[in-house]
């Protein structure tokens, strides 16, 4: 699990939560969010855990 972030344009932020399975090198989830709250990322982690 890792966060990738970048800033573009008029100080707009783009954050991506990347969740990979190290055993089979499969990408399980990519979640993008332009807000700083991290709510969408938290929801995605909870949904993957169930």
C-alpha positions, 0 to 999 in steps of 0.5 A: 500500500502506498500513496502517490501524490502530485500537484498540477495547474493552479495548486491542485493536488492529485492523490492516488492510493495504490494497493498491490498484492506482493505475492502475485504482483497484482494491482488490487485497487487504485483510488484517486482523490483530489481532496485532502481529507482521505475519506475516499481512500479510507472507504476503499480500504474498508471495502477491500478488507471485508 
